Amino acid sequence: MIDIPDELIAQHVRYDGEAGRAYVASLAARATRFLEHWELRPDGPTMYGRCALVVPVLRADGTRAVLKLQDVDEETVGEPVALRAWHGDGAVRLLDSDDATGTLLLERLDADRLLDDLPDSREATLVVARLLARLTTTEAPPDLRRLGDLAESMLDRTPAALEETPDPATRRLLADCAAAVREVADAPGDRLLHWDLHFENVLAADRAPWLAIDPKPLAGDPGFDLFPALWNRFDADEVLWRFDAMTEVLGLDRARARAWTLGRVLQNSLWQIEEGEAPLDAHLEIARRLRKHPC
């Protein structure tokens, strides 16, 4: 029997209604199918993230692994592609996959030791920077989402979003973010980006101190990957230190990295506005600090 946590059910129902309920109801059968297909035995209580169900398992040879069950969408479809390209260098190792269902068999990391638990946020930021420096050396495989397409979409949606933004200061700030994206949009880059490397997406492992998990990959400029570590455990007075430290470790041009980070603020703000909500204060504060930063 595979336990489906009530919290995971509630999340899918909240976001997808009856379709979400039906999807969650299918997970037990899918888990059984792949346990049999890959000759796996459950080995502990199930875990879950925002969307995925994770089942600790043992392979036929006794190797510890996890079975990850998730829906296929524009973000998750590229996960096995990225993990294959990285070959475990800086990221969790992919052992097998079924691309039609998005089901992954992954090496088992230490789920009890998250980077987010590290008391020193500056040390955690440097861990993320070093991982990104390794991950972004890889050229993005074909057929992944492209940052250039995302940038074009953001700029197309910005005028309507600004009209829906009542606060003049916020409108000016988002307009500045859009202007920064326009300056770099003609060279969006071709590196393999994680896109979501925040402190909770880094786990400890036996073969390496820290490894990245849960990529939402795209092809683009590494500067677009800095934002999660600026927002995680947000501290306004630490924004510029984290930005400078990460750009130094990755060897990035700070002006370009600032422009793409402002692009992440714009992207997140557009999502909020289009859902009828105001942009998050922390996101806007990151933009304010970076806008004044002498790069």
C-alpha positions in Angstrom: 0.0 0.0 0.0 1.3 3.5 -1.0 0.2 6.2 1.4 -1.0 9.4 -0.3 -0.5 12.3 2.2 -3.7 14.3 2.9 -1.7 17.5 2.4 -0.7 16.5 -1.2 -4.3 15.7 -2.0 -5.4 19.1 -0.6 -2.9 20.9 -2.7 -4.0 19.3 -6.0 -7.7 19.8 -5.2 -7.1 23.4 -4.3 -5.3 24.1 -7.6 -7.0 21.7 -10.0 -10.4 20.8 -8.4 -11.8 17.5 -9.5 -9.1 17.0 -12.0 -6.5 17.3 -9.2 -8.5 14.8 -7.1 -8.6 12.3 -10.0 -4.9 12.7 -10.5 -4.0 12.0 -6.9 -6.4 9.0 -6.9 -4.3 7.6 -9.8 -1.0 7.8 -8.0 -1.3 4.6 -6.0 -1.9 2.5 -9.2 0.9 4.3 -10.9 3.3 3.6 -8.0 2.3 -0.1 -8.0 3.0 -0.2 -11.8 6.5 1.2 -11.5 7.4 -0.7 -8.4 6.7 -3.9 -10.4 8.3 -2.6 -13.6 11.5 -1.5 -12.0 11.6 -4.3 -9.4 11.4 -2.0 -6.5 10.4 -2.5 -2.8 9.0 0.4 -0.7 11.5 1.3 2.0 10.0 3.9 4.3 7.2 6.5 4.6 6.2 8.4 1.5 7.3 12.1 1.1 5.9 14.9 -1.0 6.6 18.3 -2.4 4.4 20.9 -3.9 3.3 18.5 -6.7 5.2 15.2 -6.5 4.8 12.1 -4.4 8.2 10.5 -3.5 8.4 6.9 -2.4 11.7 5.6 -0.8 12.5 2.3 -2.4 15.1 -0.5 -2.7 16.2 -1.7 -6.1 16.6 -5.5 -6.8 20.3 -5.2 -5.9 19.5 -3.5 -2.6 20.5 0.0 -3.8 18.6 2.8 -2.0 16.6 5.0 -4.4 13.4 7.0 -4.6 10.4 6.8 -7.0 9.2 10.2 -7.9 5.6 10.5 -9.2 4.5 13.7 -10.8 2.3 15.1 -13.5 3.9 16.2 -16.8 3.7 19.9 -17.6 6.0 22.5 -19.2 8.2 22.6 -16.2 8.5 18.9 -15.3 8.8 17.6 -18.8 12.4 18.8 -19.0 13.5 17.3 -15.6 14.8 14.0 -16.9 16.5 15.7 -19.8 18.4 18.0 -17.5 19.3 15.2 -15.0 20.7 13.1 -17.9 22.8 16.0 -19.1 24.3 16.7 -15.7 25.1 13.0 -15.1 25.0 13.6 -11.3 27.6 16.4 -11.4 26.1 18.8 -8.9 22.6 17.3 -9.1 20.8 14.1 -8.0 21.5 11.2 -10.3 18.7 9.9 -12.6 18.6 6.1 -12.5 15.6 5.5 -14.8 12.6 7.4 -16.2 9.3 7.0 -18.0 8.9 10.2 -19.9 5.3 9.6 -20.9 4.1 9.8 -17.3 6.9 11.9 -15.8 7.9 9.1 -13.4 11.5 9.2 -12.2 13.7 6.8 -10.4 16.4 8.8 -8.6 19.3 8.1 -6.3 18.3 8.6 -2.7 19.7 11.6 -0.9 19.4 12.6 2.7 15.9 14.2 3.0 16.6 15.0 6.6 19.5 17.3 5.8 18.3 20.3 3.8 20.5 23.2 2.9 17.7 25.4 4.3 18.6 24.0 7.8 22.1 25.5 7.6 22.0 28.4 10.2 24.3 30.7 8.2 22.4 32.0 5.2 25.6 33.4 3.6 27.2 30.0 3.7 24.0 28.5 2.2 24.1 31.1 -0.6 27.7 30.1 -1.4 26.7 26.5 -1.6 24.0 27.4 -4.2 26.5 29.5 -6.1 29.0 26.7 -6.3 26.3 24.3 -7.5 25.1 26.7 -10.1 28.7 27.2 -11.3 28.9 23.5 -12.0 25.4 23.0 -13.4 25.5 26.0 -15.8 28.8 24.8 -17.4 26.6 22.4 -19.4 25.1 23.5 -22.7 21.3 23.1 -22.7 20.1 20.1 -24.7 17.7 20.9 -27.6 13.9 21.1 -27.1 14.0 22.7 -23.6 12.2 25.9 -22.9 14.2 28.9 -24.0 14.8 32.0 -21.9 14.5 34.1 -25.0 10.9 32.9 -25.5 10.1 33.6 -21.8 11.6 37.1 -22.1 9.5 37.9 -25.2 6.4 36.7 -23.4 7.1 38.8 -20.3 7.6 41.9 -22.4 4.4 41.3 -24.3 2.4 40.9 -21.1 4.0 43.8 -19.3 1.8 46.7 -20.6 -1.5 45.0 -19.6 0.0 44.2 -16.1 1.1 47.8 -15.6 -2.4 49.0 -16.4 -3.6 46.7 -13.6 -1.1 48.0 -11.1 -2.6 51.0 -9.1 0.6 52.0 -7.2 2.7 54.4 -9.3 6.0 53.5 -7.6 5.4 49.8 -8.3 4.5 50.6 -11.9 7.7 52.5 -12.4 9.7 49.7 -10.8 8.2 47.0 -13.0 8.7 49.2 -16.0 12.3 49.5 -15.1 12.6 45.7 -14.8 11.1 45.4 -18.3 13.5 47.9 -19.6 16.4 45.9 -18.2 15.1 42.7 -19.8 14.9 44.5 -23.2 18.6 45.4 -22.9 19.7 41.8 -22.7 16.9 39.9 -24.5 18.9 39.7 -27.8 21.4 37.4 -26.1 19.4 35.1 -23.8 22.2 32.5 -23.5 22.4 28.7 -24.0 23.4 27.2 -20.6 21.4 24.6 -18.9 19.6 26.4 -16.0 18.0 24.8 -12.9 15.6 27.8 -12.6 14.5 26.9 -9.1 17.6 26.3 -7.0 16.5 27.6 -3.6 17.8 26.3 -0.3 15.0 23.7 0.0 16.0 22.2 -3.3 19.5 21.2 -2.1 20.0 18.0 -0.1 23.0 16.4 1.5 24.3 13.2 0.1 26.9 10.5 0.8 28.8 11.1 -2.4 28.9 14.9 -2.2 28.2 17.4 0.5 25.3 18.9 -1.4 23.3 18.1 -4.5 20.5 19.9 -6.4 17.1 18.4 -6.8 13.8 19.3 -8.6 15.1 21.3 -11.6 12.6 23.2 -13.8 15.1 23.5 -16.6 15.4 25.9 -19.4 18.2 27.2 -21.7 19.5 30.6 -21.0 21.8 33.0 -19.2 23.1 31.9 -15.7 22.1 35.3 -14.3 18.5 34.2 -14.5 19.3 31.5 -11.9 20.3 33.8 -9.1 16.9 35.0 -7.9 15.8 32.0 -5.7 18.8 32.4 -3.4 18.1 36.1 -3.1 14.5 35.5 -2.0 15.0 32.4 0.1 15.1 33.3 3.8 14.7 36.9 2.6 16.8 39.6 4.3 16.7 42.9 2.5 20.1 44.0 4.0 21.7 40.8 2.6 20.4 41.1 -1.0 23.5 42.9 -2.4 26.0 40.7 -0.5 24.3 37.5 -1.9 24.1 39.0 -5.4 27.8 40.0 -5.4 28.9 36.7 -3.9 27.1 34.6 -6.4 28.1 36.6 -9.5 31.7 36.3 -8.3 31.6 32.6 -7.8 29.9 32.1 -11.2 32.2 34.6 -12.9 29.2 36.6 -14.3 29.0 40.0 -15.8 27.2 41.8 -13.0 25.3 44.2 -15.2 23.8 41.4 -17.2 23.2 39.3 -14.1 21.3 42.2 -12.6 19.2 42.6 -15.7 18.2 39.0 -15.7 17.5 39.0 -12.0 15.2 42.0 -12.5 13.6 39.8 -15.2 12.8 37.2 -12.5 11.2 39.9 -10.4 9.1 40.9 -13.5 8.2 37.3 -14.2 7.0 36.6 -10.7 5.2 40.0 -10.5 3.4 39.3 -13.7 2.1 36.0 -12.3 0.8 37.7 -9.2 -0.9 40.5 -11.1 -2.5 38.1 -13.6 -3.9 36.2 -10.6 -5.5 39.4 -9.3 -2.9 39.8 -6.5 -0.2 42.4 -5.8 3.5 41.7 -6.4 5.3 40.4 -3.3 7.0 43.0 -1.2 10.2 41.0 -1.0 10.4 40.7 -4.8 10.0 44.4 -5.2 12.6 45.1 -2.6 15.1 42.9 -4.4 14.5 45.0 -7.5 14.8 48.3 -5.6 18.1 47.2 -4.1 19.5 45.9 -7.4 18.3 48.9 -9.4 20.6 51.1 -7.3 23.5 48.7 -7.2 26.6 50.1 -9.0 27.5 47.2 -11.3 
